[in-house]
């Protein structure tokens, strides 16, 4: 969900490409994570949207980002049925990554106040592994010059997901 500059993406990059500003690194690094917990790695079926509706997702800079909902991931977590919508940027023709922003009951307490992200790669079967241990904070958690979409209401889980990256500084 973030765009790297050509220099940052090249093997010969010389500039510092970290989203964490140099002046804040002592306070924010190292990044903090929950202990890996295999129970937060669950299979999910992707129910595709017939028409890929476009949503205007609010962002950290106050703008709206137009995203297409590819479908809804259906899974069980802690024995409870759950769903999360999966998105791509509007106009995406070839899907290489599904963007899954989410919030849960740790949001704003133990995890970043604007939610966390998962990136999933398409599978030929439509069955995905949602591994919340890989949940990460958007770059705007470290640097307000980044624009980060907020999870939509449909992606706010009503349980605690104590997996993945914690809030900066906790």
C-alpha positions in Angstrom: 0.0 0.0 0.0 3.0 2.3 0.0 5.0 3.4 -3.0 8.8 3.3 -2.8 10.9 5.8 -4.8 12.9 4.4 -7.6 16.1 4.9 -5.6 14.8 3.1 -2.6 13.7 0.1 -4.7 17.0 -0.3 -6.5 19.7 -2.6 -5.4 22.2 0.3 -5.5 20.1 2.6 -3.3 22.2 4.9 -1.2 19.4 7.0 0.5 17.9 6.0 3.8 14.5 4.5 2.8 13.1 3.8 6.3 9.7 5.3 7.0 11.0 6.0 10.6 12.6 9.4 10.7 16.2 9.5 11.9 15.2 11.8 14.8 12.6 9.3 16.1 14.4 6.0 15.8 15.8 5.9 19.3 12.2 6.1 20.6 10.4 4.0 18.0 13.0 1.2 17.2 13.2 -1.6 17.5 9.7 -2.4 16.3 7.7 -4.4 18.9 5.7 -7.5 18.2 3.5 -10.0 20.1 5.0 -13.5 20.5 4.2 -15.6 17.5 1.0 -17.6 18.1 0.0 -20.3 15.6 -3.6 -19.9 16.5 -3.6 -16.5 14.7 -2.7 -18.2 11.4 -6.1 -19.3 10.0 -7.4 -20.5 6.6 -9.9 -18.2 4.8 -12.0 -18.5 1.8 -12.3 -15.5 -0.5 -15.9 -14.8 -1.7 -15.3 -12.7 -4.8 -17.4 -9.5 -5.4 -19.3 -9.7 -8.6 -18.8 -6.1 -9.5 -15.7 -5.0 -7.5 -17.5 -1.9 -5.9 -15.4 1.2 -5.4 -15.1 2.6 -1.9 -13.6 6.0 -0.9 -11.4 5.0 2.0 -10.5 7.9 4.4 -6.7 8.3 4.9 -4.4 9.7 7.6 -3.9 12.9 5.6 -7.7 13.6 5.3 -8.0 12.7 1.7 -10.0 9.8 0.3 -8.4 6.9 -1.6 -10.5 5.1 -4.1 -10.2 1.3 -3.5 -12.0 -1.6 -5.2 -13.4 -4.4 -2.9 -12.2 -7.6 -4.5 -14.2 -9.7 -2.1 -14.7 -10.8 1.4 -12.4 -13.3 3.3 -14.4 -15.7 5.5 -12.6 -17.4 8.3 -12.8 -18.5 12.0 -10.7 -17.0 14.7 -10.9 -18.3 18.3 -13.9 -20.4 17.1 -15.9 -17.3 16.0 -16.9 -16.8 12.3 -15.3 -13.6 11.0 -15.0 -11.6 7.7 -12.6 -9.1 6.4 -12.9 -7.2 3.1 -10.0 -7.4 0.7 -9.1 -4.4 -1.5 -7.0 -3.3 -4.4 -6.3 0.2 -5.8 -9.0 1.4 -8.2 -8.2 0.4 -11.7 -6.0 -2.5 -10.8 -6.2 -5.0 -13.6 -3.7 -7.7 -12.5 -4.1 -8.5 -8.8 -0.7 -9.2 -7.2 -1.6 -8.3 -3.6 -4.8 -8.1 -1.7 -4.8 -5.2 0.8 -6.6 -6.1 4.1 -6.7 -3.2 6.6 -8.2 -4.1 9.9 -8.8 -2.9 13.5 -9.6 -5.0 16.5 -10.1 -4.6 20.3 -6.4 -3.9 20.8 -6.5 -1.0 18.4 -5.6 2.2 20.3 -4.5 0.3 23.4 -1.8 -2.2 22.5 -1.7 -1.6 18.8 -1.6 1.4 16.5 -4.7 3.6 16.9 -5.5 3.7 13.2 -5.4 -0.1 12.7 -3.0 -2.5 11.0 -2.5 -4.1 7.6 -2.2 -7.5 6.1 -1.0 -8.1 2.5 -2.1 -11.4 0.9 -1.0 -12.8 -2.4 -3.6 -14.4 -4.7 -3.9 -18.2 -4.7 -5.3 -20.4 -7.5 -7.7 -22.0 -5.1 -9.2 -18.9 -3.4 -8.1 -20.3 0.0 -5.8 -18.0 1.8 -3.7 -18.2 5.0 -4.5 -15.1 7.1 -1.6 -14.9 9.4 -2.2 -12.1 11.9 1.3 -12.7 13.2 2.3 -10.8 10.0 0.0 -7.8 10.7 2.0 -4.6 10.4 1.5 -0.9 11.2 1.1 1.5 8.3 4.0 3.9 7.7 2.0 6.8 9.1 2.4 5.2 12.5 6.0 6.4 12.3 5.9 9.3 9.9 3.0 11.6 9.2 4.2 12.4 5.7 2.8 9.1 4.6 -0.8 8.7 3.5 -2.4 5.6 5.0 -6.0 4.3 4.4 -8.0 3.6 7.6 -9.8 0.3 7.9 -13.5 0.5 6.9 -16.2 -0.3 9.5 -16.6 -3.8 7.9 -13.0 -4.6 8.9 -13.3 -3.8 12.6 -13.1 -7.1 14.4 -15.0 -7.4 17.7 -12.2 -9.4 19.4 -8.6 -8.9 20.5 -6.0 -9.9 17.9 -2.8 -10.2 20.0 -0.6 -11.0 17.1 1.7 -9.0 14.8 3.1 -5.6 15.3 2.3 -3.6 18.4 1.9 0.2 18.6 5.1 2.2 18.3 6.8 2.8 21.7 4.8 0.2 23.6 
